[in-house]
Amino acid sequence: MATENSGLSCSYYEIGVDEPHLFHRGKTPYTAECGEIMSALNMTIEEQNIFKELFRTAAARKGKEKEGNNPLRAAEKIVFFANRIHHKAKFYAGVK
């Protein structure tokens, strides 16, 4: 399934939160954008890549697929960046 590109962001990087009252009483529905969440949380490049892949994978279940993406590619990308985080943590902890 091809996705639309809104110019600034691809539609699979946005998701509507239709019932925010389930978690935050009184809030109105809104659209969450992957990049805004990453920026607000000051994620590292590795964290961003993992988060984007998880976001895309979950969005695909709601019909917002990235062309060419598949579960194996997504899993491999997550493992690759998780390994980078693990290796950096070991380095800074002085573990060989």
N, CA, C and O atoms as a GROMACS GRO file, in nm:
protein
  384
    1MET      N    1   0.084  -0.119   0.000
    1MET     CA    2   0.000   0.000   0.000
    1MET      C    3   0.088   0.124   0.000
    1MET      O    4   0.172   0.140   0.088
    2ALA      N    5   0.071   0.210  -0.095
    2ALA     CA    6   0.148   0.333  -0.102
    2ALA      C    7   0.089   0.434  -0.004
    2ALA      O    8  -0.030   0.431   0.027
    3THR      N    9   0.175   0.522   0.043
    3THR     CA   10   0.128   0.624   0.136
    3THR      C   11   0.140   0.761   0.073
    3THR      O   12   0.218   0.781  -0.020
    4GLU      N   13   0.064   0.853   0.125
    4GLU     CA   14   0.071   0.990   0.079
    4GLU      C   15   0.184   1.060   0.150
    4GLU      O   16   0.221   1.025   0.262
    5ASN      N   17   0.240   1.160   0.083
    5ASN     CA   18   0.341   1.243   0.145
    5ASN      C   19   0.284   1.383   0.155
    5ASN      O   20   0.253   1.445   0.054
    6SER      N   21   0.269   1.433   0.277
    6SER     CA   22   0.206   1.563   0.300
    6SER      C   23   0.302   1.679   0.275
    6SER      O   24   0.264   1.794   0.297
    7GLY      N   25   0.424   1.652   0.232
    7GLY     CA   26   0.521   1.758   0.209
    7GLY      C   27   0.627   1.759   0.317
    7GLY      O   28   0.746   1.750   0.286
    8LEU      N   29   0.587   1.772   0.441
    8LEU     CA   30   0.682   1.777   0.550
    8LEU      C   31   0.705   1.642   0.615
    8LEU      O   32   0.814   1.614   0.663
    9SER      N   33   0.605   1.559   0.616
    9SER     CA   34   0.614   1.431   0.683
    9SER      C   35   0.529   1.329   0.609
    9SER      O   36   0.427   1.365   0.549
   10CYS      N   37   0.570   1.205   0.613
   10CYS     CA   38   0.490   1.098   0.552
   10CYS      C   39   0.376   1.062   0.646
   10CYS      O   40   0.389   1.072   0.768
   11SER      N   41   0.265   1.021   0.587
   11SER     CA   42   0.148   0.993   0.669
   11SER      C   43   0.170   0.881   0.770
   11SER      O   44   0.103   0.876   0.873
   12TYR      N   45   0.265   0.789   0.742
   12TYR     CA   46   0.288   0.682   0.838
   12TYR      C   47   0.365   0.730   0.961
   12TYR      O   48   0.384   0.652   1.055
   13TYR      N   49   0.409   0.855   0.963
   13TYR     CA   50   0.473   0.912   1.081
   13TYR      C   51   0.375   0.991   1.167
   13TYR      O   52   0.415   1.052   1.266
   14GLU      N   53   0.248   0.990   1.129
   14GLU     CA   54   0.145   1.058   1.206
   14GLU      C   55   0.036   0.959   1.242
   14GLU      O   56   0.005   0.869   1.164
   15ILE      N   57  -0.021   0.976   1.360
   15ILE     CA   58  -0.130   0.888   1.400
   15ILE      C   59  -0.231   0.969   1.483
   15ILE      O   60  -0.194   1.047   1.571
   16GLY      N   61  -0.356   0.949   1.453
   16GLY     CA   62  -0.459   1.018   1.528
   16GLY      C   63  -0.483   0.952   1.663
   16GLY      O   64  -0.495   0.830   1.673
   17VAL      N   65  -0.488   1.033   1.765
   17VAL     CA   66  -0.524   0.986   1.899
   17VAL      C   67  -0.670   1.028   1.918
   17VAL      O   68  -0.699   1.140   1.958
   18ASP      N   69  -0.758   0.934   1.887
   18ASP     CA   70  -0.900   0.966   1.884
   18ASP      C   71  -0.966   0.972   2.020
   18ASP      O   72  -1.066   1.041   2.038
   19GLU      N   73  -0.912   0.901   2.117
   19GLU     CA   74  -0.973   0.896   2.250
   19GLU      C   75  -0.870   0.924   2.359
   19GLU      O   76  -0.841   0.837   2.441
   20PRO      N   77  -0.814   1.046   2.360
   20PRO     CA   78  -0.712   1.076   2.462
   20PRO      C   79  -0.767   1.073   2.604
   20PRO      O   80  -0.690   1.065   2.700
   21HIS      N   81  -0.900   1.080   2.618
   21HIS     CA   82  -0.960   1.079   2.752
   21HIS      C   83  -0.936   0.946   2.824
   21HIS      O   84  -0.952   0.938   2.946
   22LEU      N   85  -0.898   0.843   2.749
   22LEU     CA   86  -0.868   0.716   2.815
   22LEU      C   87  -0.749   0.730   2.910
   22LEU      O   88  -0.740   0.661   3.011
   23PHE      N   89  -0.658   0.822   2.875
   23PHE     CA   90  -0.539   0.841   2.957
   23PHE      C   91  -0.537   0.979   3.023
   23PHE      O   92  -0.483   0.996   3.132
   24HIS      N   93  -0.596   1.077   2.955
   24HIS     CA   94  -0.594   1.215   3.004
   24HIS      C   95  -0.735   1.272   2.994
   24HIS      O   96  -0.777   1.316   2.887
   25ARG      N   97  -0.804   1.272   3.100
   25ARG     CA   98  -0.943   1.320   3.101
   25ARG      C   99  -0.951   1.466   3.054
   25ARG      O  100  -0.872   1.551   3.096
   26GLY      N  101  -1.048   1.492   2.968
   26GLY     CA  102  -1.072   1.628   2.923
   26GLY      C  103  -0.995   1.672   2.801
   26GLY      O  104  -1.020   1.780   2.749
   27LYS      N  105  -0.901   1.592   2.752
   27LYS     CA  106  -0.825   1.630   2.633
   27LYS      C  107  -0.905   1.600   2.508
   27LYS      O  108  -0.986   1.508   2.506
   28THR      N  109  -0.882   1.678   2.405
   28THR     CA  110  -0.950   1.657   2.278
   28THR      C  111  -0.862   1.573   2.187
   28THR      O  112  -0.741   1.568   2.205
   29PRO      N  113  -0.922   1.505   2.089
   29PRO     CA  114  -0.843   1.426   1.993
   29PRO      C  115  -0.736   1.511   1.926
   29PRO      O  116  -0.755   1.631   1.904
   30TYR      N  117  -0.625   1.449   1.893
   30TYR     CA  118  -0.514   1.520   1.829
   30TYR      C  119  -0.436   1.422   1.743
   30TYR      O  120  -0.459   1.301   1.747
   31THR      N  121  -0.344   1.476   1.666
   31THR     CA  122  -0.255   1.395   1.583
   31THR      C  123  -0.116   1.399   1.644
   31THR      O  124  -0.059   1.506   1.662
   32ALA      N  125  -0.062   1.281   1.675
   32ALA     CA  126   0.074   1.271   1.727
   32ALA      C  127   0.168   1.251   1.608
   32ALA      O  128   0.139   1.173   1.517
   33GLU      N  129   0.279   1.322   1.610
   33GLU     CA  130   0.377   1.312   1.502
   33GLU      C  131   0.506   1.255   1.560
   33GLU      O  132   0.557   1.304   1.660
   34CYS      N  133   0.556   1.153   1.497
   34CYS     CA  134   0.674   1.080   1.544
   34CYS      C  135   0.792   1.173   1.574
   34CYS      O  136   0.853   1.163   1.681
   35GLY      N  137   0.824   1.262   1.481
   35GLY     CA  138   0.939   1.352   1.498
   35GLY      C  139   0.924   1.445   1.617
   35GLY      O  140   1.023   1.474   1.684
   36GLU      N  141   0.804   1.492   1.643
   36GLU     CA  142   0.781   1.580   1.757
   36GLU      C  143   0.804   1.506   1.888
   36GLU      O  144   0.860   1.562   1.982
   37ILE      N  145   0.762   1.382   1.893
   37ILE     CA  146   0.783   1.301   2.013
   37ILE      C  147   0.933   1.278   2.034
   37ILE      O  148   0.982   1.290   2.146
   38MET      N  149   1.004   1.244   1.927
   38MET     CA  150   1.148   1.220   1.939
   38MET      C  151   1.221   1.345   1.986
   38MET      O  152   1.310   1.337   2.071
   39SER      N  153   1.182   1.459   1.932
   39SER     CA  154   1.244   1.586   1.970
   39SER      C  155   1.213   1.620   2.116
   39SER      O  156   1.302   1.661   2.190
   40ALA      N  157   1.088   1.604   2.155
   40ALA     CA  158   1.048   1.636   2.293
   40ALA      C  159   1.123   1.551   2.394
   40ALA      O  160   1.152   1.596   2.505
   41LEU      N  161   1.155   1.426   2.355
   41LEU     CA  162   1.225   1.336   2.446
   41LEU      C  163   1.376   1.342   2.431
   41LEU      O  164   1.449   1.272   2.502
   42ASN      N  165   1.424   1.426   2.337
   42ASN     CA  166   1.569   1.444   2.315
   42ASN      C  167   1.639   1.310   2.292
   42ASN      O  168   1.743   1.281   2.352
   43MET      N  169   1.580   1.229   2.204
   43MET     CA  170   1.633   1.095   2.176
   43MET      C  171   1.766   1.100   2.101
   43MET      O  172   1.791   1.191   2.022
   44THR      N  173   1.850   1.001   2.127
   44THR     CA  174   1.973   0.983   2.050
   44THR      C  175   1.936   0.932   1.911
   44THR      O  176   1.822   0.893   1.886
   45ILE      N  177   2.033   0.933   1.819
   45ILE     CA  178   2.006   0.885   1.684
   45ILE      C  179   1.966   0.737   1.685
   45ILE      O  180   1.881   0.695   1.607
   46GLU      N  181   2.027   0.660   1.772
   46GLU     CA  182   1.991   0.518   1.782
   46GLU      C  183   1.848   0.502   1.834
   46GLU      O  184   1.770   0.424   1.780
   47GLU      N  185   1.815   0.577   1.937
   47GLU     CA  186   1.679   0.571   1.992
   47GLU      C  187   1.577   0.616   1.889
   47GLU      O  188   1.469   0.558   1.878
   48GLN      N  189   1.611   0.720   1.813
   48GLN     CA  190   1.521   0.770   1.709
   48GLN      C  191   1.494   0.663   1.604
   48GLN      O  192   1.379   0.644   1.563
   49ASN      N  193   1.597   0.594   1.560
   49ASN     CA  194   1.580   0.492   1.457
   49ASN      C  195   1.494   0.376   1.507
   49ASN      O  196   1.410   0.324   1.434
   50ILE      N  197   1.515   0.334   1.631
   50ILE     CA  198   1.433   0.228   1.689
   50ILE      C  199   1.289   0.275   1.703
   50ILE      O  200   1.196   0.203   1.667
   51PHE      N  201   1.270   0.395   1.755
   51PHE     CA  202   1.136   0.449   1.775
   51PHE      C  203   1.062   0.463   1.642
   51PHE      O  204   0.945   0.426   1.632
   52LYS      N  205   1.130   0.516   1.540
   52LYS     CA  206   1.066   0.531   1.409
   52LYS      C  207   1.024   0.395   1.354
   52LYS      O  208   0.916   0.382   1.296
   53GLU      N  209   1.109   0.295   1.372
   53GLU     CA  210   1.076   0.162   1.320
   53GLU      C  211   0.957   0.103   1.393
   53GLU      O  212   0.868   0.044   1.331
   54LEU      N  213   0.954   0.118   1.524
   54LEU     CA  214   0.838   0.071   1.602
   54LEU      C  215   0.713   0.147   1.562
   54LEU      O  216   0.606   0.088   1.549
   55PHE      N  217   0.725   0.278   1.544
   55PHE     CA  218   0.612   0.362   1.505
   55PHE      C  219   0.559   0.317   1.369
   55PHE      O  220   0.438   0.302   1.352
   56ARG      N  221   0.650   0.296   1.270
   56ARG     CA  222   0.609   0.252   1.136
   56ARG      C  223   0.543   0.115   1.140
   56ARG      O  224   0.442   0.092   1.073
   57THR      N  225   0.600   0.024   1.218
   57THR     CA  226   0.546  -0.112   1.229
   57THR      C  227   0.405  -0.110   1.286
   57THR      O  228   0.316  -0.178   1.234
   58ALA      N  229   0.385  -0.032   1.392
   58ALA     CA  230   0.253  -0.023   1.452
   58ALA      C  231   0.156   0.049   1.359
   58ALA      O  232   0.040   0.010   1.348
   59ALA      N  233   0.202   0.155   1.292
   59ALA     CA  234   0.115   0.229   1.199
   59ALA      C  235   0.071   0.140   1.084
   59ALA      O  236  -0.041   0.154   1.034
   60ALA      N  237   0.157   0.048   1.041
   60ALA     CA  238   0.122  -0.044   0.931
   60ALA      C  239   0.002  -0.130   0.969
   60ALA      O  240  -0.079  -0.165   0.884
   61ARG      N  241  -0.009  -0.166   1.097
   61ARG     CA  242  -0.123  -0.245   1.142
   61ARG      C  243  -0.253  -0.167   1.132
   61ARG      O  244  -0.362  -0.224   1.133
   62LYS      N  245  -0.241  -0.034   1.124
   62LYS     CA  246  -0.359   0.052   1.110
   62LYS      C  247  -0.375   0.100   0.966
   62LYS      O  248  -0.452   0.192   0.940
   63GLY      N  249  -0.302   0.036   0.872
   63GLY     CA  250  -0.316   0.068   0.732
   63GLY      C  251  -0.227   0.180   0.680
   63GLY      O  252  -0.243   0.221   0.565
   64LYS      N  253  -0.135   0.229   0.761
   64LYS     CA  254  -0.044   0.336   0.719
   64LYS      C  255   0.094   0.276   0.697
   64LYS      O  256   0.183   0.291   0.781
   65GLU      N  257   0.112   0.210   0.585
   65GLU     CA  258   0.235   0.137   0.558
   65GLU      C  259   0.338   0.219   0.482
   65GLU      O  260   0.302   0.303   0.399
   66LYS      N  261   0.465   0.193   0.512
   66LYS     CA  262   0.574   0.250   0.434
   66LYS      C  263   0.605   0.151   0.322
   66LYS      O  264   0.631   0.034   0.349
   67GLU      N  265   0.603   0.197   0.200
   67GLU     CA  266   0.631   0.111   0.087
   67GLU      C  267   0.770   0.049   0.102
   67GLU      O  268   0.867   0.119   0.132
   68GLY      N  269   0.779  -0.083   0.083
   68GLY     CA  270   0.906  -0.154   0.091
   68GLY      C  271   0.942  -0.202   0.230
   68GLY      O  272   1.036  -0.279   0.246
   69ASN      N  273   0.869  -0.158   0.330
   69ASN     CA  274   0.899  -0.203   0.466
   69ASN      C  275   0.832  -0.338   0.490
   69ASN      O  276   0.725  -0.366   0.437
   70ASN      N  277   0.898  -0.421   0.570
   70ASN     CA  278   0.840  -0.551   0.605
   70ASN      C  279   0.887  -0.587   0.745
   70ASN      O  280   0.983  -0.528   0.795
   71PRO      N  281   0.822  -0.682   0.810
   71PRO     CA  282   0.855  -0.715   0.949
   71PRO      C  283   1.000  -0.758   0.971
   71PRO      O  284   1.060  -0.724   1.073
   72LEU      N  285   1.058  -0.832   0.877
   72LEU     CA  286   1.196  -0.876   0.894
   72LEU      C  287   1.293  -0.759   0.888
   72LEU      O  288   1.382  -0.747   0.972
   73ARG      N  289   1.275  -0.671   0.788
   73ARG     CA  290   1.361  -0.553   0.777
   73ARG      C  291   1.348  -0.467   0.902
   73ARG      O  292   1.448  -0.418   0.954
   74ALA      N  293   1.226  -0.450   0.950
   74ALA     CA  294   1.202  -0.370   1.070
   74ALA      C  295   1.274  -0.430   1.190
   74ALA      O  296   1.341  -0.358   1.265
   75ALA      N  297   1.262  -0.560   1.209
   75ALA     CA  298   1.326  -0.626   1.323
   75ALA      C  299   1.477  -0.616   1.315
   75ALA      O  300   1.544  -0.592   1.416
   76GLU      N  301   1.532  -0.634   1.195
   76GLU     CA  302   1.678  -0.625   1.178
   76GLU      C  303   1.729  -0.484   1.209
   76GLU      O  304   1.835  -0.469   1.270
   77LYS      N  305   1.654  -0.384   1.168
   77LYS     CA  306   1.694  -0.246   1.196
   77LYS      C  307   1.690  -0.219   1.346
   77LYS      O  308   1.781  -0.155   1.400
   78ILE      N  309   1.586  -0.266   1.414
   78ILE     CA  310   1.576  -0.247   1.559
   78ILE      C  311   1.693  -0.314   1.630
   78ILE      O  312   1.754  -0.255   1.720
   79VAL      N  313   1.725  -0.437   1.591
   79VAL     CA  314   1.837  -0.509   1.652
   79VAL      C  315   1.969  -0.437   1.627
   79VAL      O  316   2.051  -0.424   1.718
   80PHE      N  317   1.990  -0.388   1.505
   80PHE     CA  318   2.113  -0.316   1.471
   80PHE      C  319   2.133  -0.196   1.564
   80PHE      O  320   2.241  -0.179   1.621
   81PHE      N  321   2.029  -0.113   1.578
   81PHE     CA  322   2.043   0.007   1.660
   81PHE      C  323   2.045  -0.026   1.809
   81PHE      O  324   2.110   0.044   1.886
   82ALA      N  325   1.976  -0.132   1.851
   82ALA     CA  326   1.983  -0.175   1.991
   82ALA      C  327   2.124  -0.221   2.025
   82ALA      O  328   2.174  -0.194   2.134
   83ASN      N  329   2.189  -0.292   1.932
   83ASN     CA  330   2.327  -0.334   1.953
   83ASN      C  331   2.421  -0.215   1.966
   83ASN      O  332   2.514  -0.218   2.046
   84ARG      N  333   2.397  -0.109   1.887
   84ARG     CA  334   2.480   0.012   1.900
   84ARG      C  335   2.464   0.074   2.038
   84ARG      O  336   2.562   0.115   2.099
   85ILE      N  337   2.341   0.079   2.088
   85ILE     CA  338   2.317   0.133   2.222
   85ILE      C  339   2.388   0.046   2.326
   85ILE      O  340   2.452   0.098   2.418
   86HIS      N  341   2.377  -0.085   2.310
   86HIS     CA  342   2.440  -0.178   2.403
   86HIS      C  343   2.592  -0.161   2.403
   86HIS      O  344   2.654  -0.156   2.510
   87HIS      N  345   2.652  -0.152   2.286
   87HIS     CA  346   2.798  -0.137   2.277
   87HIS      C  347   2.844  -0.004   2.336
   87HIS      O  348   2.947   0.001   2.404
   88LYS      N  349   2.770   0.103   2.313
   88LYS     CA  350   2.806   0.232   2.372
   88LYS      C  351   2.795   0.227   2.524
   88LYS      O  352   2.882   0.279   2.594
   89ALA      N  353   2.690   0.164   2.575
   89ALA     CA  354   2.673   0.154   2.720
   89ALA      C  355   2.787   0.075   2.782
   89ALA      O  356   2.839   0.112   2.887
   90LYS      N  357   2.827  -0.034   2.716
   90LYS     CA  358   2.940  -0.113   2.767
   90LYS      C  359   3.069  -0.031   2.765
   90LYS      O  360   3.147  -0.037   2.860
   91PHE      N  361   3.091   0.045   2.659
   91PHE     CA  362   3.212   0.127   2.647
   91PHE      C  363   3.218   0.229   2.760
   91PHE      O  364   3.321   0.242   2.827
   92TYR      N  365   3.109   0.302   2.780
   92TYR     CA  366   3.107   0.406   2.884
   92TYR      C  367   3.110   0.348   3.025
   92TYR      O  368   3.148   0.417   3.120
   93ALA      N  369   3.071   0.222   3.040
   93ALA     CA  370   3.079   0.155   3.170
   93ALA      C  371   3.216   0.091   3.192
   93ALA      O  372   3.246   0.040   3.300
   94GLY      N  373   3.298   0.093   3.086
   94GLY     CA  374   3.430   0.033   3.098
   94GLY      C  375   3.429  -0.118   3.090
   94GLY      O  376   3.522  -0.183   3.136
   95VAL      N  377   3.325  -0.175   3.030
   95VAL     CA  378   3.313  -0.320   3.017
   95VAL      C  379   3.368  -0.360   2.882
   95VAL      O  380   3.338  -0.299   2.779
   96LYS      N  381   3.451  -0.467   2.883
   96LYS     CA  382   3.507  -0.516   2.756
   96LYS      C  383   3.430  -0.631   2.703
   96LYS      O  384   3.463  -0.685   2.597
   0.00000   0.00000   0.00000
